[in-house]
């Protein structure tokens, strides 16, 4: 009876106990019983759906980066993990991409390069979807990955220092690792531009050191990389207001080094393009710091021989300053006259084009302060033996605003340029320049014929005075030559006795 009662009581299963004590990780155990096999299958199915997360070694993911984030196997897809685990998988994939690959040898580590490229594409897609949440750990991992992959030392430049035209003809150099670099840059742009990114927290990782090394990359010879850097720096300037003074100072130092030391830098055009949009956002009245940037950085940038590479961007920056404060036009023109090229005709053409844009914006008060030295220089350009320079200087009169300025100040300007026009009609070799000179003379006669006649008379008087001075000089030289001849003849006729030296009273 007692045995029958005991047989009806439920017995404790050892397999069940083992499964319960080891949890889902014991799903790999096998058993000869049917119940044991069933538990194993259930454990495998649960493991595939619930236990995709695996702990990884702290040697792969340092505690400083993985602190507070559950590390996830980086080879998993974002679709295979829950929303709570995506953040850990994001950081794991960022750390996986910290390995730098050698792209100079295409046959080396092809599988690793493909894996890294695919992982980077997954990261870009994840950030683009808006599912990413950038806490301190993910910010740190992102900046670390970008720093390892992007910040590098460029090889020494082996190209010879040529002229502007030669530099334009050279083909750009392309980085063999650009296929991966482009994705890293794309990821960095999306990180900086992320709408929910907390700039107050991110500034600890996008710090001054990060920005300086980013600015060093502007010297890359790959124009695609410089274009990406231009976008990133502009986004950083807009996102991190606390870094704006530092960025302006760092760029100014790059310009100083380029102008006064090396005259070698590949990214001046891109840096000026960024500053063009920055200057347009300056508040009025302009700070003294901004004016100093114009005087000490932008104006001296007209000095290097490679001006043609960045002149368009430089002109835009200068025009933006004058648009903000028209009183700056006077000093800007003084700076142009200071650095005006004398022997480089291509640079002279650029200066005249920039001068025309400035004169279109100048007001009458500032124009009258600078018009005398300005039109003396324009007079030299009108007489230039390089026909393109002379032609470009004549075409200033086709600008209505400049013509209006000249008309209202004709009493001062016409005497400055009239002699240059007269000299052109007599001695210039190019027919196109002669035709333009005749057109300007007709325009001046229609403007004020009496003044033109007065300038003509004054010019003739100056010519007659020059002729008289030349004749007087010629007569003076003739008299000196005749006196020298008579002196030599007198010396030959009578030899002068030797002079007696006085005796020294002191005995030696």
C-alpha positions as CSV (number, residue, x, y, z in Angstrom):
1,X,0.0,0.0,0.0
2,X,2.7,2.4,1.0
3,X,4.7,1.5,-2.1
4,X,1.7,2.2,-4.3
5,X,1.3,5.7,-2.7
6,X,5.0,6.5,-3.3
7,X,4.8,5.3,-6.9
8,X,2.1,7.9,-7.6
9,X,4.2,10.8,-6.3
10,X,6.0,12.8,-9.1
11,X,9.7,12.1,-9.4
12,X,12.4,14.8,-9.8
13,X,14.1,14.7,-13.2
14,X,17.9,15.1,-13.2
15,X,17.9,16.4,-16.7
16,X,15.3,19.0,-15.9
17,X,17.3,20.0,-12.9
18,X,20.5,20.3,-14.9
19,X,18.7,22.4,-17.5
20,X,17.2,24.7,-14.9
21,X,20.5,25.2,-13.2
22,X,22.5,26.0,-16.3
23,X,19.9,28.1,-18.0
24,X,19.7,28.6,-21.8
25,X,23.4,27.9,-22.2
26,X,22.9,24.2,-21.4
27,X,20.9,23.7,-24.6
28,X,23.9,22.1,-26.3
29,X,23.8,19.1,-23.9
30,X,22.5,15.8,-25.3
31,X,20.6,12.9,-23.7
32,X,19.5,9.4,-24.7
33,X,16.0,9.9,-23.4
34,X,13.3,11.5,-25.5
35,X,12.7,14.2,-23.0
36,X,16.4,15.1,-23.0
37,X,16.5,15.5,-26.8
38,X,13.4,17.7,-26.7
39,X,14.9,20.0,-24.1
40,X,18.0,20.3,-26.3
41,X,16.0,21.4,-29.3
42,X,14.0,23.9,-27.2
43,X,17.3,25.2,-25.8
44,X,18.8,25.7,-29.3
45,X,15.7,27.5,-30.6
46,X,15.6,29.8,-27.6
47,X,19.3,30.4,-27.9
48,X,19.0,31.4,-31.5
49,X,16.2,33.9,-30.8
50,X,17.1,35.2,-27.3
51,X,20.8,34.6,-26.8
52,X,22.3,36.2,-29.9
53,X,24.2,38.5,-27.5
54,X,27.6,37.2,-26.5
55,X,30.1,38.6,-24.1
56,X,33.3,39.6,-25.8
57,X,36.7,40.1,-24.3
58,X,37.6,43.4,-22.7
59,X,40.9,43.3,-24.7
60,X,38.9,43.8,-27.9
61,X,36.5,46.5,-26.5
62,X,38.2,48.5,-23.7
63,X,36.2,49.3,-20.6
64,X,36.6,53.0,-21.2
65,X,34.6,52.7,-24.4
66,X,32.3,49.8,-23.5
67,X,31.5,51.1,-20.0
68,X,27.7,51.0,-19.5
69,X,27.1,49.4,-22.9
70,X,26.6,45.6,-23.5
71,X,29.1,44.5,-26.0
72,X,27.7,42.5,-28.9
73,X,29.4,40.3,-31.5
74,X,30.3,42.8,-34.3
75,X,29.6,40.4,-37.1
76,X,25.9,40.3,-36.4
77,X,23.4,42.4,-38.4
78,X,21.4,45.2,-36.8
79,X,18.2,43.3,-38.0
80,X,19.1,40.3,-35.8
81,X,19.3,42.1,-32.5
82,X,16.7,43.8,-30.4
83,X,16.5,47.6,-30.1
84,X,18.2,47.5,-26.7
85,X,21.1,45.6,-28.1
86,X,21.6,47.8,-31.2
87,X,23.6,50.4,-29.3
88,X,26.1,47.8,-28.1
89,X,26.3,46.4,-31.6
90,X,26.9,49.9,-33.0
91,X,29.9,50.4,-30.7
92,X,31.2,46.9,-31.4
93,X,31.2,47.5,-35.1
94,X,32.9,50.9,-34.6
95,X,35.7,49.1,-32.7
96,X,35.9,46.5,-35.4
97,X,36.6,49.2,-38.0
98,X,39.6,50.6,-35.9
99,X,41.9,48.2,-37.7
100,X,43.8,50.1,-40.4
101,X,44.2,48.3,-43.8
102,X,46.9,48.6,-46.3
103,X,45.4,49.6,-49.6
104,X,48.6,50.2,-51.5
105,X,48.8,46.4,-52.1
106,X,45.4,45.3,-53.5
107,X,46.3,41.6,-53.1
108,X,46.9,42.0,-49.4
109,X,44.1,41.2,-46.8
110,X,41.3,41.4,-49.4
111,X,38.9,39.6,-47.1
112,X,39.6,41.9,-44.2
113,X,39.2,45.0,-46.4
114,X,35.9,43.7,-47.8
115,X,34.6,42.9,-44.2
116,X,35.7,46.4,-43.0
117,X,34.0,48.1,-46.0
118,X,30.8,46.2,-45.5
119,X,30.8,47.0,-41.8
120,X,31.3,50.7,-42.5
121,X,28.4,50.7,-44.9
122,X,26.2,49.1,-42.3
123,X,27.2,51.8,-39.8
124,X,26.3,54.5,-42.3
125,X,22.9,53.0,-43.0
126,X,22.2,52.6,-39.3
127,X,23.0,56.3,-38.6
128,X,21.1,57.4,-41.7
129,X,18.0,55.5,-40.5
130,X,17.8,57.7,-37.4
131,X,18.0,54.7,-35.0
132,X,21.3,55.6,-33.5
133,X,21.5,57.2,-30.1
134,X,24.8,58.9,-29.4
135,X,25.7,58.6,-25.8
136,X,29.2,59.3,-24.4
137,X,30.4,55.7,-25.2
138,X,29.3,55.8,-28.8
139,X,30.7,59.3,-29.3
140,X,34.0,58.2,-28.0
141,X,34.0,55.1,-30.2
142,X,33.0,57.2,-33.2
143,X,35.8,59.8,-32.8
144,X,38.3,57.1,-32.0
145,X,37.5,55.1,-35.2
146,X,37.5,58.3,-37.4
147,X,40.9,59.4,-35.9
148,X,42.5,56.0,-36.5
149,X,41.3,55.8,-40.1
150,X,41.6,59.4,-41.2
151,X,44.4,61.1,-39.3
152,X,47.7,60.2,-41.0
153,X,50.9,61.8,-42.2
154,X,51.1,62.5,-45.9
155,X,54.2,61.4,-47.9
156,X,56.6,64.2,-48.9
157,X,55.7,66.2,-52.0
158,X,57.9,65.3,-54.9
159,X,56.5,67.7,-57.4
160,X,58.6,70.6,-58.5
161,X,57.6,74.2,-57.7
162,X,56.2,75.5,-60.9
163,X,54.3,78.5,-62.0
164,X,50.5,79.0,-61.8
165,X,49.9,77.7,-65.3
166,X,52.0,74.6,-64.6
167,X,50.2,73.9,-61.4
168,X,46.9,74.1,-63.2
169,X,48.0,71.6,-65.8
170,X,49.1,68.9,-63.2
171,X,46.7,66.1,-62.7
172,X,45.4,65.7,-59.1
173,X,46.7,62.8,-57.0
174,X,44.1,60.2,-55.8
175,X,44.5,58.2,-52.6
176,X,44.3,54.4,-53.2
177,X,42.4,54.0,-49.9
178,X,39.7,56.4,-50.9
179,X,37.0,53.7,-51.3
180,X,37.2,53.2,-47.5
181,X,38.1,56.8,-46.5
182,X,35.0,58.0,-48.3
183,X,32.7,55.9,-46.2
184,X,34.4,57.0,-43.0
185,X,34.0,60.7,-44.1
186,X,30.4,60.0,-44.9
187,X,29.9,58.5,-41.4
188,X,31.6,61.4,-39.8
189,X,29.5,64.0,-41.7
190,X,26.3,62.2,-40.6
191,X,27.6,62.0,-37.0
192,X,28.3,65.7,-36.8
193,X,25.0,66.6,-38.6
194,X,22.9,64.2,-36.4
195,X,19.9,66.2,-35.2
196,X,19.9,64.6,-31.6
197,X,23.6,64.9,-31.1
198,X,24.3,66.8,-27.9
199,X,27.0,69.3,-28.7
200,X,27.8,70.0,-25.1
201,X,28.7,66.3,-24.6
202,X,30.3,65.8,-28.0
203,X,32.7,68.7,-27.6
204,X,34.7,66.5,-25.2
205,X,35.6,64.2,-28.0
206,X,35.5,66.6,-31.0
207,X,38.0,68.8,-29.1
208,X,40.8,71.1,-30.2
209,X,43.2,68.3,-30.8
210,X,40.7,66.5,-33.1
211,X,40.0,69.8,-35.0
212,X,43.7,70.5,-35.5
213,X,44.4,67.1,-36.9
214,X,41.4,67.5,-39.1
215,X,42.8,70.8,-40.4
216,X,46.1,69.0,-41.2
217,X,44.3,66.8,-43.6
218,X,43.4,69.8,-45.8
219,X,47.0,69.5,-47.2
220,X,45.9,66.2,-49.0
221,X,46.5,66.1,-52.7
222,X,43.3,64.3,-53.3
223,X,40.6,66.9,-54.2
224,X,37.8,64.5,-53.2
225,X,39.2,64.3,-49.6
226,X,39.5,68.1,-49.4
227,X,35.9,68.5,-50.5
228,X,34.7,66.1,-47.8
229,X,36.8,67.9,-45.2
230,X,35.3,71.2,-46.3
231,X,31.8,69.9,-45.5
232,X,32.9,68.4,-42.2
233,X,34.7,71.6,-40.9
234,X,31.7,73.7,-41.9
235,X,29.3,71.5,-40.0
236,X,31.6,71.5,-37.0
237,X,31.8,75.3,-37.1
238,X,28.0,75.5,-37.2
239,X,27.4,72.8,-34.5
240,X,30.0,73.6,-31.9
241,X,29.8,77.3,-31.2
242,X,32.4,77.0,-28.4
243,X,35.0,75.9,-31.0
244,X,34.5,78.8,-33.4
245,X,37.2,81.2,-32.2
246,X,39.7,78.3,-32.1
247,X,38.8,77.3,-35.6
248,X,39.3,80.8,-36.9
249,X,42.6,81.1,-35.1
250,X,43.9,77.7,-36.4
251,X,43.0,78.6,-40.0
252,X,44.6,82.0,-39.7
253,X,47.8,80.2,-38.5
254,X,47.7,77.9,-41.5
255,X,47.4,81.0,-43.8
256,X,50.3,82.7,-42.0
257,X,52.6,79.7,-42.5
258,X,51.6,79.4,-46.1
259,X,52.1,83.1,-47.0
260,X,55.2,83.9,-44.9
261,X,57.1,80.6,-44.8
262,X,56.3,77.7,-47.2
263,X,53.9,78.9,-49.9
264,X,53.0,75.2,-50.2
265,X,49.5,74.1,-49.2
266,X,46.9,72.2,-51.1
267,X,43.8,73.3,-49.2
268,X,43.9,77.1,-49.2
269,X,41.0,77.3,-51.7
270,X,38.8,75.0,-49.6
271,X,39.6,76.9,-46.4
272,X,38.7,80.2,-48.0
273,X,35.5,78.7,-49.4
274,X,34.5,77.8,-45.8
275,X,35.4,81.3,-44.6
276,X,33.4,82.9,-47.4
277,X,30.2,81.5,-45.8
278,X,31.5,82.3,-42.3
279,X,32.2,85.9,-43.1
280,X,28.7,86.4,-44.6
281,X,27.3,85.4,-41.1
282,X,29.4,88.0,-39.2
283,X,27.3,90.3,-37.0
284,X,27.6,94.1,-37.4
285,X,29.5,96.0,-36.4
286,X,32.5,93.8,-37.3
287,X,34.7,92.8,-34.4
288,X,38.4,93.9,-34.4
289,X,39.4,90.3,-34.6
290,X,37.6,89.9,-38.0
291,X,39.2,93.0,-39.4
292,X,42.6,91.8,-38.3
293,X,41.9,88.6,-40.2
294,X,41.2,90.7,-43.3
295,X,44.4,92.8,-43.0
296,X,46.8,90.2,-41.8
297,X,45.6,87.0,-43.6
298,X,43.4,87.7,-46.6
299,X,45.3,90.7,-48.1
300,X,48.8,89.1,-47.8
301,X,47.3,86.0,-49.6
302,X,47.7,88.1,-52.8
303,X,51.5,87.7,-52.5
304,X,52.2,84.0,-53.3
305,X,52.8,82.9,-56.9
306,X,50.1,80.3,-56.7
307,X,47.4,82.9,-56.3
308,X,45.5,81.5,-59.3
309,X,44.6,78.3,-57.4
310,X,42.5,80.1,-54.8
311,X,41.9,83.6,-56.2
312,X,38.2,83.1,-56.9
313,X,37.6,82.1,-53.3
314,X,39.8,84.9,-52.0
315,X,38.0,87.5,-54.0
316,X,34.7,86.3,-52.6
317,X,35.9,86.6,-49.0
318,X,37.2,90.2,-49.6
319,X,34.0,91.2,-51.3
320,X,32.0,89.8,-48.4
321,X,34.0,92.0,-46.0
322,X,33.3,95.1,-48.0
323,X,29.7,94.2,-48.3
324,X,29.5,94.1,-44.5
325,X,31.5,97.3,-44.0
326,X,32.0,99.6,-47.1
327,X,34.6,101.6,-45.3
328,X,37.0,98.7,-45.6
329,X,37.2,99.2,-49.4
330,X,39.8,102.0,-49.1
331,X,42.3,99.8,-47.1
332,X,41.6,96.8,-49.3
333,X,42.6,98.7,-52.4
334,X,45.7,100.0,-50.6
335,X,46.6,96.4,-49.9
336,X,46.1,95.4,-53.5
337,X,48.4,98.3,-54.6
338,X,51.0,97.2,-52.1
339,X,51.1,93.6,-53.5
340,X,50.5,94.6,-57.1
341,X,52.6,92.3,-59.4
342,X,55.1,94.0,-61.7
343,X,56.5,91.1,-63.7
344,X,53.7,88.5,-63.5
345,X,51.1,89.4,-66.1
346,X,48.7,86.6,-65.2
347,X,48.5,87.8,-61.6
348,X,48.1,91.4,-62.8
349,X,45.0,90.2,-64.8
350,X,43.6,88.7,-61.6
351,X,44.2,91.9,-59.6
352,X,42.4,94.0,-62.2
353,X,39.4,91.7,-62.1
354,X,39.3,91.8,-58.3
355,X,39.7,95.6,-58.4
356,X,36.7,95.9,-60.7
357,X,34.5,93.9,-58.3
358,X,35.6,96.1,-55.4
359,X,35.0,99.3,-57.3
360,X,31.5,98.1,-58.1
361,X,30.7,98.2,-54.3
362,X,32.7,101.2,-53.2
363,X,31.0,104.5,-52.2
364,X,32.1,107.9,-53.3
365,X,33.7,108.9,-50.1
366,X,36.0,105.9,-50.0
367,X,36.7,106.2,-53.7
368,X,38.0,109.7,-53.4
369,X,40.4,108.7,-50.7
370,X,42.2,106.2,-53.0
371,X,41.6,107.4,-56.5
372,X,44.9,109.2,-57.1
373,X,47.3,106.2,-56.4
374,X,44.7,103.8,-57.9
375,X,44.5,105.5,-61.3
376,X,48.3,106.0,-61.4
377,X,48.5,102.2,-61.3
378,X,45.7,101.9,-63.9
379,X,47.7,104.3,-66.1
380,X,50.6,101.9,-66.0
381,X,48.3,99.0,-66.9
382,X,47.0,101.0,-69.9
383,X,50.5,101.2,-71.2
384,X,51.4,97.6,-70.5
385,X,53.3,95.9,-73.3
386,X,51.3,92.7,-72.5
387,X,48.2,93.3,-74.6
388,X,45.9,91.3,-72.3
389,X,46.7,93.5,-69.3
390,X,46.3,96.7,-71.4
391,X,43.1,95.4,-72.8
392,X,41.7,94.4,-69.4
393,X,42.5,97.9,-68.0
394,X,40.7,99.6,-70.9
395,X,37.6,97.5,-70.3
396,X,37.2,99.1,-66.8
397,X,35.5,102.0,-68.7
398,X,32.7,99.6,-69.8
399,X,31.5,99.3,-66.2
400,X,28.8,101.8,-65.6
401,X,29.4,102.3,-61.9
402,X,33.1,102.8,-62.5
403,X,32.4,105.2,-65.3
404,X,30.1,107.1,-63.1
405,X,32.8,107.4,-60.4
406,X,35.3,108.6,-63.1
407,X,32.8,111.2,-64.5
408,X,32.1,112.7,-61.1
409,X,35.9,113.0,-60.4
410,X,37.1,113.8,-63.9
411,X,39.0,116.9,-62.9
412,X,41.4,114.6,-60.9
413,X,41.4,111.4,-62.9
414,X,41.7,112.6,-66.5
415,X,45.1,114.3,-66.0
416,X,46.4,111.1,-64.4
417,X,45.5,108.8,-67.4
418,X,45.6,111.2,-70.3
419,X,49.4,110.9,-70.9
420,X,49.1,107.0,-70.9
421,X,46.4,107.2,-73.5
422,X,48.5,109.5,-75.7
423,X,51.5,107.3,-75.3
424,X,49.4,104.3,-76.5
425,X,48.2,106.1,-79.6
426,X,51.9,106.7,-80.6
427,X,53.8,103.6,-79.5
428,X,51.6,100.6,-78.6
429,X,52.1,97.6,-80.9
430,X,48.7,95.9,-80.6
431,X,45.8,97.0,-82.8
432,X,43.1,95.9,-80.4
433,X,44.6,98.1,-77.7
434,X,44.9,101.0,-80.1
435,X,41.2,100.7,-80.9
436,X,40.2,100.6,-77.2
437,X,42.4,103.7,-76.6
438,X,40.6,105.6,-79.3
439,X,37.3,104.7,-77.9
440,X,38.2,105.9,-74.5
441,X,39.5,109.2,-75.9
442,X,36.2,109.7,-77.7
443,X,34.3,109.0,-74.4
444,X,36.5,111.5,-72.6
445,X,35.8,114.1,-75.2
446,X,32.1,113.6,-74.9
447,X,32.4,113.8,-71.1
448,X,34.3,117.1,-71.0
449,X,36.0,118.4,-74.2
450,X,37.4,121.5,-72.6
451,X,39.2,119.4,-70.0
452,X,40.6,117.1,-72.7
453,X,41.9,120.1,-74.6
454,X,43.5,121.5,-71.4
455,X,45.1,118.1,-70.7
456,X,46.4,118.1,-74.3
457,X,47.9,121.5,-73.9
458,X,49.5,120.7,-70.6
459,X,50.9,117.5,-72.1
460,X,52.4,119.5,-75.0
461,X,53.9,122.0,-72.5
462,X,55.5,119.2,-70.5
463,X,56.9,117.7,-73.7
464,X,58.4,121.1,-74.7
465,X,59.9,121.5,-71.3
466,X,61.4,118.0,-71.5
467,X,62.9,118.9,-74.9
468,X,64.4,122.1,-73.6
469,X,65.8,120.3,-70.6
470,X,67.3,117.6,-72.9
471,X,68.9,120.3,-75.1
472,X,70.4,122.1,-72.0
473,X,71.8,118.8,-70.8
474,X,73.2,118.1,-74.3
475,X,74.9,121.6,-74.4
476,X,76.3,121.1,-70.9
477,X,77.9,117.8,-71.9
478,X,79.4,119.4,-75.0
479,X,81.0,122.1,-73.0
480,X,82.4,119.6,-70.6
481,X,83.9,117.5,-73.4
482,X,85.5,120.6,-75.1
483,X,86.9,121.7,-71.7
484,X,88.4,118.2,-71.3
485,X,89.9,118.3,-74.7
486,X,91.5,121.7,-74.2
487,X,92.9,120.6,-70.9
488,X,94.5,117.6,-72.4
489,X,96.1,119.7,-75.2
490,X,97.5,122.2,-72.7
491,X,99.0,119.3,-70.7
492,X,100.8,117.9,-73.7
493,X,102.3,121.4,-74.7
494,X,104.0,122.1,-71.3
495,X,105.0,119.5,-68.9
496,X,104.5,120.7,-65.4
497,X,107.6,120.5,-63.1
498,X,107.4,118.0,-60.3
499,X,106.2,119.3,-57.0
500,X,108.8,119.6,-54.2
501,X,107.6,117.8,-51.1
502,X,108.2,119.6,-47.8
503,X,110.8,118.1,-45.6
504,X,109.7,116.6,-42.3
505,X,111.1,118.6,-39.3
506,X,111.0,115.5,-37.1
507,X,114.0,113.2,-37.4
508,X,112.8,109.6,-38.0
